[in-house]
């Protein structure tokens, strides 16, 4: 668990990573903009990479899954 939290912190402080809310993540995932999967499985992070800018949009899997379970 410590490794997971350490990796999340490393991602949080990177300039090319942005943590977003689940709804925003899903909007990116379903947009027409070309994005690539960029997950961090060991950290429990789902990610999308914009290959043009190098920006990564990240969401914690527990937030993403709670959204899908709650039916929002």
C-alpha positions as CSV (number, residue, x, y, z in Angstrom):
1,X,0.0,0.0,0.0
2,X,2.9,2.4,0.7
3,X,4.2,1.9,-2.8
4,X,0.8,2.7,-4.2
5,X,0.6,6.0,-2.3
6,X,4.2,6.9,-3.1
7,X,3.6,6.4,-6.8
8,X,0.4,8.5,-6.7
9,X,2.4,11.3,-5.0
10,X,5.1,11.1,-7.7
11,X,2.4,11.4,-10.4
12,X,0.7,14.3,-8.5
13,X,3.8,16.5,-8.6
14,X,4.7,15.9,-12.3
15,X,4.0,18.8,-14.6
16,X,2.7,16.6,-17.3
17,X,0.1,14.8,-15.1
18,X,-3.3,16.2,-14.1
19,X,-5.7,14.4,-11.8
20,X,-9.3,14.9,-12.9
21,X,-12.7,13.9,-11.5
22,X,-14.3,10.7,-12.9
23,X,-16.8,12.6,-15.1
24,X,-14.1,14.7,-16.7
25,X,-12.0,11.5,-17.3
26,X,-15.0,9.8,-19.0
27,X,-15.5,12.9,-21.1
28,X,-11.9,12.7,-22.3
29,X,-12.2,8.9,-22.9
30,X,-15.3,9.4,-25.1
31,X,-14.2,12.5,-26.9
32,X,-13.0,12.7,-30.5
33,X,-9.6,13.8,-29.4
34,X,-7.0,11.1,-30.0
35,X,-5.9,9.9,-26.6
36,X,-3.9,6.8,-25.6
37,X,-4.4,4.6,-22.5
38,X,-1.8,5.4,-19.9
39,X,-2.7,3.5,-16.8
40,X,-0.5,3.1,-13.7
41,X,-1.8,-0.3,-12.5
42,X,0.5,-0.6,-9.5
43,X,-0.8,2.7,-8.3
44,X,-4.5,2.0,-9.0
45,X,-4.6,4.9,-11.5
46,X,-6.4,5.0,-14.9
47,X,-4.9,7.4,-17.3
48,X,-5.2,8.9,-20.8
49,X,-2.2,10.4,-22.6
50,X,-2.5,13.2,-25.1
51,X,0.3,12.3,-27.6
52,X,0.4,15.8,-29.0
53,X,1.0,17.6,-25.7
54,X,2.4,14.8,-23.5
55,X,-0.2,15.6,-20.9
56,X,-1.7,12.7,-18.9
57,X,-5.2,12.8,-17.4
58,X,-5.4,10.6,-14.4
59,X,-8.1,9.3,-12.1
60,X,-8.0,7.0,-9.1
61,X,-9.7,3.7,-9.8
62,X,-11.7,3.8,-6.6
63,X,-13.3,7.2,-7.7
64,X,-13.9,5.9,-11.2
65,X,-15.5,2.7,-10.0
66,X,-17.6,4.4,-7.4
67,X,-19.0,6.6,-10.2
68,X,-20.0,3.6,-12.3
69,X,-21.6,1.8,-9.3
70,X,-23.6,4.8,-8.2
71,X,-25.1,5.2,-11.6
72,X,-24.2,8.9,-12.1
